[in-house]
């Protein structure tokens, strides 16, 4: 990429690019509230917004082939002038529910900025709906960009969905993984350890029906792996007195071991033995060495949409001999300890902001081959050698690191159609790229 970056040594710890005019790249792989809401089994989403706002959510849902799980209520100028916003919300929802082919168990109603501007009493509407439809859980959700700094819609939704859960007797052998987009199982150390010790795990990403969802009420402990899930974990701890354990989705071996010990203690099971920890470290070191040798000095660029802690990952890779050329972040949310260590170890590391308006004019090319971890780093480096990854994709701990190294090796060896892939909303939340290609071929042939 051409200049327009800061060097790590010049970065202030308070850096935040989310201020003023912003640039939005065509990278669409990150999840939004539509994708996350569709995880709820037997759930239905209703968006109550002006037409321009509805366009995005409808297109997202249509792209996923899930239009039977979404309805809309259009707010127009006449509603504002007539002052009937509450009636529109109430009667519109009634009409939707009375015409659905299958009765949902949960209805998520998303109000928008206009409802805040006009101080609409939507809680009154929900009270009436709960009385009229006692078999349905109604959840107040929000699609209001004007509140994105104070109450961001995504973390808010991860909390709101769980507001239906009530106090229940706790099962000491059950826990919940809260607020993740992808199943935390095959590449997650804590999952493997808990299951091997007889602990049942409730995870929204793997649930098949609503009764399974309500089983989360009986969990004795809730684990979160992402900052976006912290509101949900804290809320459940306060309301249901379920213990909340926030896990650090990073790359420091000692911290991984400490998290495993905390998780084990919270569930009353033995922590991993020293021999097992030593084995996991050796396997991970071997995977790192193999990946580094496979890259043979090829530079790496990574971004914050791929992993929870991009600066920590950059530091981790640099300390193990990888050539990390650049990092894309929009703010610094990691610890000062990691920040200062990276400044000291890699003072000339390039740091870009994908939101900076000047990025729309950046020459998206790179001299020689570069491997990207994440869609934004791939797009801004114009490379087809990239790991198509968002929000850690279910990876955690030693197994997660080894999986990431395997993906990096694969990305370095095999090109992907980057410009096509990054435009698909919600990575792995809809049809695969192969499916999209087949649909396009059929469309061109006149079969669709």
N, C-alpha and C positions, 0 to 999 in steps of 0.2 A: 504494500500500500504506500501511497505517497505521504509526505509529511502532513501533520494535522494531529499528531499524537503528543502525549507527554512522556517524558522518561520517568521511570519509577522514582528516581531520586528527587524529582521535582514535584511529586504528588503530595498534596496535603491530606492528612487523615480524614478531614471533613469533606472531601471531594463528593459532590453530588451534581450530576449533569441534568437532573430532572427539574429544570427551572427555566422558564421562558419558552421561546420558540424551540420546538423539537422536530426531529426527523424520524419518520417511521419507515423502516426498511421493509422489503417484501417478504421477509422471513416470517412465516406463519405457524411454525411448528409448536410454539408454546401453547399450553392449554388455556382456555378461557372459562368463564362461568357456565357456558352452555355445555362444554365437554364434561366439566366436573358434575354438574347437575344430572347429567344423563347416567352417571354411575349408580344413582339410587334405583334399586329394583322396584318395579311397580310404581314408579314416580312419574309425575307430569309437570312440565314447566309452562307457566303462563307469563308472557312478557307484556307489560302495559306501558306503551311508549308511543311517541310520535312516529310517523312512518319512516323517517330517515334513520331513526335509532333501530327500528325493527329490521331493517334490511340486513344488517350484519349477522344478527342472531338467526334469522331465517336461512340465510345462505350457509351459515356454519352447520345448522341442523340438517339442511337438505344435502350438503356434501357428505354428511355421515350416514345418510339414508335413514334418519330417525325422526321424520316429520310427524309420525304418529305419537310422539312423546312431547310435542311442543304445540302451543296455541298462542295466539296474539290478540290483544285488544288495542285498537288504534286510538290514540288520544289526538283529537283535532282542535282547531281553533274554536269550534262551536262549544266544546266542553269547557273551555276556559271562560268564554263569554257567558255561558249559561250557568256556570258554577255547579255542574253536575258530575264532577270528577268521581265522587264517592259512589254515586248511583251507577255510573258507567263501569266502575270496577266491580261492584257487586253483581249487577245484572249480566254483565259480560261473562263473569266467571260462572254464574248459574247456567247461562246458555251453553257454555263450553262443556260443563260437567254433564248436563242433561243430554248432550248429543254425542259424547264419546262412546265408542263401541265397547271399551273395557273400562270399568271404574278404577281409578288409581287409588293407591293407599296413601300416597303423599302428593300434595300439590304445592309446588314452589311458585309463589307469585312475586314477580320482579317488578317493582315500581321504579320510576326513573326520576331524573332531576326535576321535572316539571311538578311532581307531587311535593317535593320539598319546597319549591318556590311558592306554591300555593297553600302550603301547610295543610295538605289533605289528611284527614283523620282515617288513615287506612286501617289502624288497629280496630276501629269500630266495625269496619267492613269484615275483617277477619273474625271478629267475635260473632257476627251474624252468620257467617258461612260455617263456622264450627258448630253452631246451634242447628243449622239447617242440614248439615252433612256430618253427623257425629262419627261416622265410620272413616272419615278422611282426616289426615293430619295436614293442616295448613301451615305453611312456613312463610314468614315475611322475608323476602330477599330483595337485593338492591342492585340496580344497574345505573349508577349515578356517578359519572366521571367527575362531577364537581366536588365529590367527597374523596377522591382517590388518594389524597395524601393523609387525610385524617382517618377515614374508614374505607380502605381499598376493597373493591367488590369481591375479589378472589378470596382473600383470607376471611372476609365476612361470611361468604357462602359456606366455606368449610366449617365454620362454627354454626351457622344457622341451621344447616341440615341436621345437626345433632341435637338441636333444641327440643326435638320431639321426644327424646329419651327421658324416661322418668326414673326416679329412685327405685331400686329393686335390691333384693338380697344379692350379695357379692359372691361370685364363684372364685375361690382362691386359685383355681387352675385355669382361669380364662383371662385373657387380656385382649386389648384392641390396638391395632395400628391405625392411627388417626391422621387424616389429612393428606395422604399421598395419592398421586395420580396413577401409579403403576404398582402391581403386586410386589410386595417385599417378601420374596421367598427364595428362589433358587440362588440368587446372588447376594443374599443378605445373611450375615453371620448371626445376628440375633434371632432371626426366624429359625434357622437351623438348630441353634442351641436350645431355644424354648421348646420346639417341637420334640426334640430328642429327649427332653425331660418331662414330657407328658402335658405340656401347656397347650390349651386350645387358643387359637388366634382368630379374632374377628377383624376382617379387612374389607372395607367397602368395595375395593376394586375386584374382589373375587366372589361377591355375594350373588346368589341366584334369585332370592325372593325377599319380601319385606319382613317376614318373620325372622329370617336370619339376621336382618339388619337390627331388629329390635333386641336381639340377643346381646347387643353391645351394652345394654343396661346392666347386665350381670357381670361385666368385666370388673376385676378388682384394680387393674392398672391400665392406663392408656399410654402408649408410646407415640411420640411424634418424631419425624425425621427431617422436617422442613420448617423454616421460619414462618411460612404461610399457614402452618397448622398450629402455631402456638396459641392463637386466640381460642381455637377449639379445645386444645388440651387444658388450658387454664379454666375455661368456662365449665367443662365437665368436672374438673376438680372442685370448683366452688359449688356447683349445683348438685352434683351426685356424690360428692365425696369419694370419687375415684382417684387414686393416686396418679399423678402425671409425671412421666419421666421424659424429658426432652433430650434427644440424642443428637450428638454432633456428627453430621454427615461429612467427615473430613478424612485426612490422610495421615495423621500423626499416629504412629503405632501405639504409643503409650496411652493416648486418649481413647483409641479404639478399645484397648484392654480395660481402661477405667469404665467406659460405657458398658461393656459387657458385664463387668462386676456389679455395677449399679442395677442393670436390668435383672441380673440373677438374684440379687438381694431383694429387689422389689417383689419378685415372684416366689421367693422362698426356696430357691433351688441352688445347687452348687455352681460356682463360677467355673469357667473353663480351666482345666488343669494347666500347669506350667508346660508340660510336654506338648499339649495341644496348641498352646500359644506359640511355642517355639516352632512347631511344625507349620502352622499357618504363616508365620513370618518368613520361614525359609522358602515355602512355596511362592509367597508373594515376591520376595527378593529375586527368585529365579525368573518369575514372569516379567519383572521389571528389566532384568538383565537381557532377557531374550528380546523384549520389545525394543530396548535401546539399540541392541546390535542389529536388529532388523531395520531400524530407521537409518542407521549408519550416518548420523549427523544431520539428517533431514530436519529442517526447522518445524516447530510446532506452534500453532496459534490456538487459543481457546477462549471461550466466552461464558458469561454468567447464565445464559439460558440452558447450557448443557449440564452444569454442575452447581451445587449449592454454594460451594466455596472455591471460586476460581483462583483467587490469589494464593490460597493454601495449596491448591493443586499445582499451580505454577512453581511455587517454592519447593514442593515435594519432588517434582520432576527435575528441576534444576539441580537440586542437591544430589540427585542420582544420575547426573551426567547427561540429561536430555538437553537439546538445544531449543529452549522455549523462546520464541522471537517476540510474541506479542500477546496481550490479553485485552479483551473487550469487556468493559464494565461500565455501568451507568452511575454507580455510587459505591462507596466502600461500606460494607455491612459486616465485615469480618473483624477479628480482634486486632487490637493495636500491636500485639506481640507478633502476629503473622505479618502485618503490614511493615513493621520496622525490620523484621528479619529479611523480608523480600527486598526492601530498599537497600539493605546492606549487602545481600548476596548477589542481587542483580540490579544494580543502579541504573543500567541503560536499557532495561526491559521496556518495550514500547507499550503504552497503555492508551487505548482508543475508547471513545464513547460512541456507541452506535446511535445515540440520540442527538448528537451534535449536528446542527443543520449543515455544517460544512461537509459532513460525510456523504451527502448526496452528490457531491462533486469529486469525491475521492476517486482516483484512478484505481479501479478494482482489479489489480493484477499484482503478480509477485514474480520476482526474478528467480527462476528455478522452481523446483517442487516444494510445496509446503503442505503439511498435514494439519487439518483443522479439527478441533473437538467442539462441535456445536455448529448450528446453522449460521449464526451471525458471523462467526469467524470465517466460515467457509465462504459466505457470500461476499464479505468485504475483501477477502483475499482472492476471490474468483477461482476457487480450487474445487475440483471434483474429488479430491482425496480428503474425505472428511468422515467423522463419526457423526451419524445422524441421531442425536441424543438430546433429550430435554429432561430437566428436573431429576437428574441422576438415574432415571429409568429403572428404579427398583434395586439399585446397587447400594450396598452398605458394607463397610468393614473390609477385611482382607479379601473375601470372596469378591466384593465389589471392585476392589482395585485390580484384581487379576482379570476380571471380566472387562474392565475398561482397557487394560493393556492389550487384551486379545482384540478388542474392537479397533484400537489404534493401529495395531499390526495389519488387520484386515483392511482398514481405510487406506493405509500406505501402499498396499499391494493392488487394490482394486478401485477403479473409479466408480463414482455414482453420478447420476444426472442431477447435479446440485440445483440448477435453476428450476427444474421441475419439482423436485422434492421439497424445497423450502417454501414453496407457495401453497402447499397443502396444509390446511389448518389442523392443528392438534395432532402431533406426531403419534402414530399408531392408534388414533382415535377414530379412524374412518377406514375407507378402502385402502389397500396396499398400493404401492406404486405400480406393481404389475397389473392390478385390477384397473387402475386408472388408464394405463396404456392400452389394455384390451378394450375398455370402453371407448377410447379415442379411435382405435382402429375400426371398431364397429360403427362409430358415428361417421367416420370418413367413408365407410363402405355403404352407408345408407341403411344400416340395419337397426339404428336406434332412432 
